[in-house]
Amino acid sequence: MGTFLLFDGALNTAILGLPAYIWLMLVLLIFTVGSYALWYFFFWLPLKPVQGHFISHFNKTNSALTFDEHLNFVMKSEKKAKLIFDITTKDAKELQKDWDYAPSGLIGKVLCDLMFVTNDWNKIGSPTRVAIESIAAAYNETHDDDQVMTLEKFYKRLMEGAFNGYEGVSDIKTTYRVNWRRIDFAIPKDHIQPMWDGYLRQLAKMINEDTNAGSAGFGYVILGGSVLISLAMLALKFLS
């Protein structure tokens, strides 16, 4: 069995029947797993409605703020919000020549589209979505110069009648009703002062936290360093 020569062999000192380096590796492992668990459960999961925006930020792609008929929103990556088929956004742009390069706005450093998607158009596996995929695939087979890769273009061609006669097209709903009172609540014409003050306070708090918060990359360095140290100590055990 190998021994560590670091720190004058102090890492070979037995603690409760095990060498000190074994305990140190266990501590580093627990620290690494615990840090990831804290990040996942207390940071990542609470951000579920806007996780798509973070993914787009890291991948340097666009995102999309999608709304349903109740004006509930979910932030998605451009791929999950727009594409009909499971391909990359880059490939979809190459196939669909007339791509819309005019996003609705900018959130942080990410260009973002504002989309209203309902009637299960964006629900993978739903009858409506399956019909959309089937119709788009059949249309693309005979229209090399007019490929349909996005829900937006599918809707445009559907309203133009390009899919008339295709199986299942009559079951796809093109309109939906939104309760006006819901719109007025979500996007009020006149701000209620206490609510507006709360919004401004939260905005100021967020800016302050962003200004004083440490770099997220520092956390990844700690986690990565812990794993590397554990692996290095394990390798030294067998090489020494």
C-alpha positions in Angstrom: 0.0 0.0 0.0 1.4 3.4 -1.0 2.1 6.3 1.4 2.0 10.1 1.0 5.3 11.9 1.4 3.6 15.3 1.5 3.8 17.3 4.8 6.5 14.9 6.1 4.0 12.0 6.0 1.4 13.7 8.1 -1.3 12.6 5.7 -0.5 9.0 6.7 -1.5 9.5 10.3 -4.2 7.1 11.3 -7.5 8.7 12.4 -10.1 6.2 13.6 -8.3 3.5 11.8 -8.0 5.2 8.5 -5.1 7.4 7.1 -5.6 11.1 7.2 -5.6 11.4 3.4 -8.7 9.2 3.2 -10.6 11.4 5.6 -9.4 14.5 3.6 -10.6 13.0 0.3 -14.0 12.2 2.0 -14.3 15.8 3.2 -13.5 17.2 -0.3 -16.0 14.8 -1.8 -18.7 15.8 0.6 -17.9 19.5 0.1 -18.1 19.1 -3.7 -21.4 17.1 -3.6 -22.9 19.4 -1.0 -22.0 22.6 -2.9 -23.6 21.2 -6.0 -26.7 20.2 -4.1 -27.0 23.7 -2.5 -26.6 25.3 -5.9 -29.1 23.0 -7.6 -31.9 23.1 -5.0 -31.6 26.7 -3.7 -30.5 28.5 -7.0 -31.3 26.5 -10.1 -34.7 24.9 -9.2 -36.3 28.2 -8.0 -35.4 29.7 -11.4 -37.3 27.1 -13.4 -39.5 29.7 -15.1 -36.4 31.4 -16.5 -34.0 28.6 -16.8 -34.2 28.8 -20.6 -32.7 32.3 -20.4 -29.7 31.1 -18.5 -29.2 28.3 -21.0 -29.3 30.8 -23.8 -26.9 33.1 -22.0 -24.3 30.4 -21.5 -24.8 29.1 -25.1 -24.7 32.6 -26.5 -28.0 32.1 -28.3 -31.4 33.9 -28.2 -34.2 33.1 -25.8 -37.9 33.4 -25.9 -40.5 34.6 -23.3 -43.5 32.4 -24.0 -47.0 33.0 -22.7 -50.0 30.8 -22.6 -53.7 31.8 -22.7 -53.6 32.6 -19.0 -50.6 34.9 -19.5 -48.4 32.6 -17.4 -44.9 32.8 -18.8 -41.9 30.5 -19.1 -38.6 31.6 -20.4 -37.2 29.1 -22.9 -34.2 28.7 -25.2 -34.8 29.7 -28.8 -34.6 26.0 -29.8 -37.3 24.8 -27.3 -39.6 27.8 -28.0 -39.5 28.0 -31.8 -38.3 24.8 -33.4 -40.7 22.1 -34.6 -38.1 19.4 -34.9 -35.3 18.3 -32.5 -32.4 19.8 -34.4 -30.0 22.6 -33.6 -31.0 26.2 -34.1 -28.0 26.6 -36.5 -29.2 23.8 -38.7 -32.8 25.1 -38.7 -31.6 28.5 -39.9 -29.7 26.9 -42.7 -32.7 24.9 -43.8 -35.3 27.6 -43.4 -33.8 30.5 -45.4 -36.4 33.2 -44.4 -35.5 33.2 -40.7 -36.8 36.1 -38.6 -33.8 37.9 -37.1 -35.8 40.6 -35.3 -36.1 39.6 -31.6 -38.6 41.6 -29.5 -36.1 42.9 -27.0 -33.0 42.5 -24.8 -32.9 40.9 -21.4 -29.5 41.3 -19.8 -27.2 40.5 -22.6 -29.5 38.0 -24.3 -31.8 38.9 -27.3 -35.3 37.7 -26.5 -38.5 37.1 -28.4 -41.9 37.6 -27.0 -44.2 34.7 -28.0 -47.8 33.7 -27.3 -48.1 29.9 -27.7 -51.3 28.0 -26.7 -53.6 25.2 -27.8 -50.7 22.8 -27.0 -48.6 24.0 -30.0 -45.5 23.9 -27.9 -46.4 20.8 -25.8 -44.2 18.0 -26.9 -46.2 14.8 -27.4 -49.6 16.4 -27.5 -52.0 15.5 -30.4 -51.7 19.0 -31.7 -47.9 19.0 -31.6 -47.7 15.6 -33.2 -50.0 16.8 -36.0 -47.8 19.9 -36.5 -44.7 17.8 -36.8 -46.3 15.4 -39.2 -47.7 18.1 -41.5 -44.4 20.1 -41.5 -42.4 17.0 -42.3 -44.7 16.1 -45.2 -44.7 19.6 -46.5 -40.9 19.9 -46.3 -40.4 16.7 -48.4 -42.0 18.4 -51.4 -40.9 22.0 -50.8 -37.1 22.1 -50.8 -37.1 25.8 -51.4 -39.6 26.6 -48.6 -38.7 24.5 -45.5 -40.8 25.0 -42.4 -38.7 24.6 -39.2 -40.4 27.1 -36.8 -43.9 27.3 -35.3 -44.0 30.9 -36.5 -43.6 30.0 -40.1 -45.9 27.0 -39.7 -48.6 29.4 -38.5 -47.9 31.7 -41.4 -48.2 28.9 -44.0 -51.3 27.5 -42.2 -53.1 30.8 -42.4 -52.2 31.1 -46.1 -53.7 27.7 -46.8 -50.5 26.0 -47.7 -51.4 22.9 -45.6 -55.0 22.5 -46.9 -55.6 18.8 -47.6 -53.0 17.5 -45.2 -54.2 15.0 -42.6 -54.9 16.5 -39.2 -54.7 20.1 -40.3 -58.4 20.7 -39.5 -57.8 19.7 -35.8 -55.2 22.5 -35.3 -56.6 25.5 -33.5 -55.2 28.9 -34.7 -56.9 31.2 -32.2 -57.6 31.4 -28.5 -59.4 33.6 -26.1 -57.6 35.6 -23.3 -59.6 37.1 -20.5 -59.4 40.8 -20.6 -59.3 41.1 -16.8 -56.3 38.9 -16.8 -54.5 41.1 -19.4 -55.4 44.2 -17.3 -53.9 42.5 -14.2 -50.8 41.3 -15.9 -50.1 44.5 -17.9 -52.0 47.3 -16.0 -52.7 50.5 -17.7 -52.2 52.4 -14.5 -49.7 51.3 -11.9 -51.0 50.6 -8.3 -48.6 52.7 -6.2 -47.8 50.1 -3.5 -47.2 47.4 -6.1 -45.1 49.8 -8.2 -43.1 50.8 -5.1 -42.5 47.1 -4.3 -41.3 46.5 -7.9 -38.9 49.4 -7.7 -37.6 48.1 -4.3 -37.1 44.6 -5.7 -35.3 46.0 -8.8 -33.0 48.1 -6.6 -32.3 45.1 -4.4 -31.5 43.0 -7.4 -29.1 45.6 -8.8 -27.4 45.9 -5.4 -27.0 42.2 -5.1 -25.6 41.9 -8.7 -23.1 44.7 -7.9 -21.9 43.1 -4.7 -22.1 39.5 -5.5 -19.0 37.4 -6.3 -18.4 36.0 -9.7 -20.3 32.8 -10.4 -17.2 31.5 -12.1 -15.4 31.5 -8.7 -17.9 28.8 -7.4 -17.1 26.6 -10.4 -13.4 27.0 -9.8 -13.9 25.8 -6.2 -15.9 22.8 -7.2 -13.6 21.9 -10.0 -10.5 22.4 -7.8 -12.0 20.1 -5.1 -12.6 17.3 -7.6 -9.1 17.7 -9.1 -7.4 17.6 -5.7 -9.3 14.5 -4.7 -8.3 12.8 -7.9 -4.7 13.9 -7.5 -4.5 12.6 -3.9 -6.0 9.3 -5.0 -3.4 9.0 -7.9 -0.5 9.9 -5.5 -1.6 7.1 -3.2 -1.0 4.5 -5.8 2.1 6.1 -7.4 4.1 6.7 -4.2 
